[in-house]
Amino acid sequence: MKMNVTQSFAIKLLLVCSVFCFSAFARADVKQFSLYVHENRAQPDPSLIVVATATGNLTEIGFGTIQVFSNVLTSGPSINSTAIGVEPGLVSIGKQNIFISYTFTLNLPEGNGTLAVQGQFALNVWPRELAVVGGTGIFRFASGYDISEIIDDTNPADYVRILARHTILSNNKNEADLRVCQFN
């Protein structure tokens, strides 16, 4: 079978693109940082609320429940630590697993950006590992994982403090140095 000039050029172009893609992946930066999530479940100013349930009774939490949240992010474990952003998102409760999707919206001295995180986990299993599926700003092209664990749940019905550790893979050579986020 004889290859025409167009097919030959297309194959060569594909090979060149593959080399560039693999070399860009090999140069990817790996960054690690931690931040603290403060989730208030008590009135008068909760950061997590139930918006739908399977039964229609918003006081019942179980299969079919959907919650939305907008939690405060800080640089340290205290709610009085420096606020560095917010975490809006949603939770869908299944029979044995929870699906969660949220975005860390960070305002740092070195720049601003978002990290999109999503995944599912088993009920009451900690720590939790979720996928970082993208980012913007200083986290552009981010991928990686988020490992979260509860560090304070003395009254889990009212308040939960979570330490979220991130390992981010990014090919963005213009991003700020994420070491600013290494708070612990």
N, C-alpha and C positions, 0 to 999 in steps of 0.2 A: 504494500500500500504506500502510495507516494504522498508526502506531506506538502501542502502548498505553502507559500511564503507567509500567509496570514496565520496559519496554524503554527508554524515554526516560531513566528514572532510571539504569539500568545503563550506558548510553552516557555520561551525564554523569559518573558515578562513575569510569568507566574513563579519561576525559579528565583528571579531577582527579588520579587516581593516577599517570597518566603524567607530568604536570607535576611532581609531587613526586619521582618517581623520577629524572627527568632533572636536576632541580635538586640533588638529593642527590649524584648522580654528578658534577656540575660542581663541587661543594664538596669533592670527595675530596682527601685529603692525599697527597702523594707524598713518601716518605721513602727515603733511600738509606743503606746502612751495609755494613760489611765485618766479617767474622770469619774465624778460622783454624780449619781442621779438621785434626786429627792422627789419622792412620790407621796403626795398628801391625799389621803382618802377620806378625810373628815371634813364636815361642814365647819365653817361657812364658806371656805374657799378651797375645794378639792381640786387636785390636778388630774384626777382620774374619775370618770363617771361612766355609769352604765347607760347606754343609749337604746338598746334593744334586747329582748329576751324571747325565748321560744313561747313562753306563756303570756307575755305582755305585762307581767308584773316586774317592774324595774328593781324591786328589792330582792328578787331571787337571782342568784348567780349560778349558772350551770350550763349544760349543753345548749348551744344556740345563743348564748349571751355575747353581745358585742359591746366593747368598752372603747372609749377614746380617752386620750390623755395628752397633756402638755406639761411635762415635768421640767423642773429647774436643773441645770447642770452647773456644778461648781468644781473648782480646782482642788478642793480639800473635802474631808468627810463632814465638816460642819455646814449646816445650811447658811451660816454666816460667812463661809469662805467666799472668795471671789467668784461671782457668777460669770460663767464663760459661755452660756448659751441656753437653749431650750431643746426639748425632745418631744415634738408632737408625734402622735402615732395612733394605732388602733390594735385591738386584741380581739380575736374571735375564738371562743371557747368550744372545743369539740368534746367528744365523749371521753377520750383519753389523752388528747394533745391540745395544745394551744398554738394558734398561729398568731404571729406578731409581726408588725411592720412599723418602723419608725425612722425618723431622720434626726440625727444630731445636727442642729444648726448652731455652729460655733462662731463666736466673735472673739478673736485672739489679737493681741498686739501685732503679731506677724502677718495677720491677714484673716479673712473670713472664708467660710466654706461650710459645706454640708457633707455628712456621711449617711448614706441610705443603708439600713440594716433590715433584714427580714429572715424569717424561718419559722420552724415549729419546734416545740419541745414538750416533753412529758410533764404532766402536772407535778408540782412540788419536787422537782429535780433540780438541784443546784450543784455546781455552776452550770450555766447554760451557754452553749456555743451557737452563734448565729452567723450568717453570711453577711459580710459587707459587700453590697452589690453595686456600689457606685459612689460618686462624690462630685462636688462642684468646688469652685474657687481653689483654695490651696490643697484641696483633696481631689482635684480633677483626675479622672481615670482610676480612682482608688478601687481596689478589691482586697479581700482579706477576710478576717474573722473577728468577731466580738465575743469575748467571754465575760459573762456577767455573774456576779455572786452577791447575795444579800449580806450586808455587813451590820445592819441594825434592823431588826423587826420585833422589837420589844412589845409593840402593839400593832401587829400587821393589819388589823382592821382599820387603823387610822393613818399609819405612817410607815413607809419602808425606805431605807437608804440602801442604794446599790452601788457597788464598785464595778465599773465597766472597764475592762482591759481590752485594748484593740491592737491587732497586728495588721498593718496596712501595707499592701503592695501597690506601688504607684510608679508609673512611667513618666509622670509629670516632672520634668527637670526644673521647672520654674517655681515649684512649690516652696513654701516657707519651711524652715527646719522644724519638724514636729516635736523636737525635744522639749519645747516650751510646755507641752502637755504632760510631761512625765512628773506627775505631782506626788507620787508616793515613793 
